[in-house]
Amino acid sequence: VNAGEIINYKNGLDEALFKLFKPIDKSLLSIVRIACHMHEVESALPSCKLLKDMGYEVGFNLMQIADCTEAEIINVAHIAKEHPIDVLYFADSMGSMNPRDTSNIINMLRSVWQKPLGIHTHDNMGQAMANSIYAMSNGVTWLDSTVTGMGRGPGNAQTEFLSIEVAELKKIPLNLSPLLKLIDKHFKPLKDLHS
């Protein structure tokens, strides 16, 4: 959910969420993540309690974090810590980060936030995969990816490649056949159509 859409809803935040989500026992979903610009954080955080009360696992995604100062990042981690968030995400929204930047942001957030962290990468500079793997090796447990990397601009970390790396690092078996069939049947024709 984009925070801007729910905090600016004409009938208020609660009404926006009640229109979008049913209580978890009547929903096909189990987790909701709120994607938020820094200037929207304080207005959007009350949505976390409402979603938790409805039974959802709640993620909170800090967008465009590469443009923030250390003080802003640490401050938002302090604020987030006071709300019922299950995983705090940070997004390389412009794909401008490298592993060193990723490390710095993890360290800033970890100075305050001790619960699970997640990362959402974009591939503008070809660093989405490296940043995701680096984040995982530094304790980030939620990694976003998209099939074939399909996403805004140059896309995201590719699910098929990230799965291989994660399986190797965690020493777990992996069968990519179902994913490769999905790519051949649906994603390749879609990419061909829009190339």
Secondary structure, 3 states (H helix, E strand, C coil): CEHHHHHCCCCCHHHHHHHHCCCHHHCCCCEEEEEECHHHHHHHCHHHHHHHHCCCEEEEEECCHHHCCHHHHHHHHHHHHCCCCCEEEEEECCCCCCHHHHHHHHHHHHCCCCCCEEEEEECCCCCHHHHHHHHHHCCCCEECCEHHHCCCCCCECEHHHHHHHHHHHHCCCCCCHHHHHHHHHHHHHHHHHCC
